Amino acid sequence: MENEFIKIYKKLPGGIQSFIKKFKESFFKVYLLVFTTLGKVFLNPVNRLKNRNKKKRFLEIGPGSERIEGFETLNIVGGLNVDYVYDASKGLPFKDNTFDLIYASHILEHIPWYHTENVLKEWVRVLKTNGVLEIWVPNGYKICKGVILAEESNENISDNDGWYRYNPNKSPYKWANGRIFTYGDGSGNINHPNWHRALFTPKYLRLLMKKVGLKDVEKMVNNEVRGYDHGWISLGFKGTKK
């Protein structure tokens, strides 16, 4: 059905397409503003009170479009599936030892690299003893390797990923830039939250997780993804609070 709508849209005159695009963008901005304000003023205290006595608690930081069953959700902007509107790079509004599991998929790279360790310490703080932290990020080793292979042997491994936003010619260099820095909202707005500010490799992420007090830190495989699967580019590790 979605493909049929896209086909119809592409057949519309350019002026109508432009109007629909602007209307969609404006509607989305209003949606975010309304739900972010509602979350901060009303839903934050209500949900904290509602969930505080649950015996088992699971938190997803940065939820996708669909809620993972059984998880409370925290995001920097509000939405229909967001329980708490907070900035995950700052202090979390929960007591020590609150959650049995925290899941953060493609969130940590949006936080400045020089804050990573302190942010992870804060996430670990709200984990229960023997609670588990699961993190997924873009695999910086694969991205950097792609640049080196393109530079030294003209090899393009970006086809393994298949992500080519703003890159119709499938340049491995533009692909690497997109994966390292991402693209904001596409308008050049440097204040938009959709920018990457940190780069992780398997060894580096493992070291960080051990340093902030996690034990049994191990690499995950893609069938352990709980929400949206970013595929080949994804790097996942989990660890248990000591």
Stockholm file with secondary structure:
# STOCKHOLM 1.0

chainA/1-242         MENEFIKIYKKLPGGIQSFIKKFKESFFKVYLLVFTTLGKVFLNPVNRLKNRNKKKRFLEIGPGSERIEGFETLNIVGGLNVDYVYDASKGLPFKDNTFDLIYASHILEHIPWYHTENVLKEWVRVLKTNGVLEIWVPNGYKICKGVILAEESNENISDNDGWYRYNPNKSPYKWANGRIFTYGDGSGNINHPNWHRALFTPKYLRLLMKKVGLKDVEKMVNNEVRGYDHGWISLGFKGTKK
#=GR chainA/1-242 SS CHHHHHHHHHHSCHHHHHHHHHHHHHHHHHHHHHHHHHIIIIIHHHHHHHHTTCSSCEEEESCCSSCCTTCEEEESSCCTTCSEECCTTSCCSSCTTCEEEEEEESCGGGSCGGGHHHHHHHHHHTEEEEEEEEEEEEBHHHHHHHHHHHHHHCCCGGGGTCCCTTCTTCCHHHHHHHHHHBCTTSSCCTTSSCBCCCCBCHHHHHHHHHHTTEEEEEECCGGGCCSCCCGGGEEEEEEEEC
#=GC SS_cons         CHHHHHHHHHHSCHHHHHHHHHHHHHHHHHHHHHHHHHIIIIIHHHHHHHHTTCSSCEEEESCCSSCCTTCEEEESSCCTTCSEECCTTSCCSSCTTCEEEEEEESCGGGSCGGGHHHHHHHHHHTEEEEEEEEEEEEBHHHHHHHHHHHHHHCCCGGGGTCCCTTCTTCCHHHHHHHHHHBCTTSSCCTTSSCBCCCCBCHHHHHHHHHHTTEEEEEECCGGGCCSCCCGGGEEEEEEEEC
//
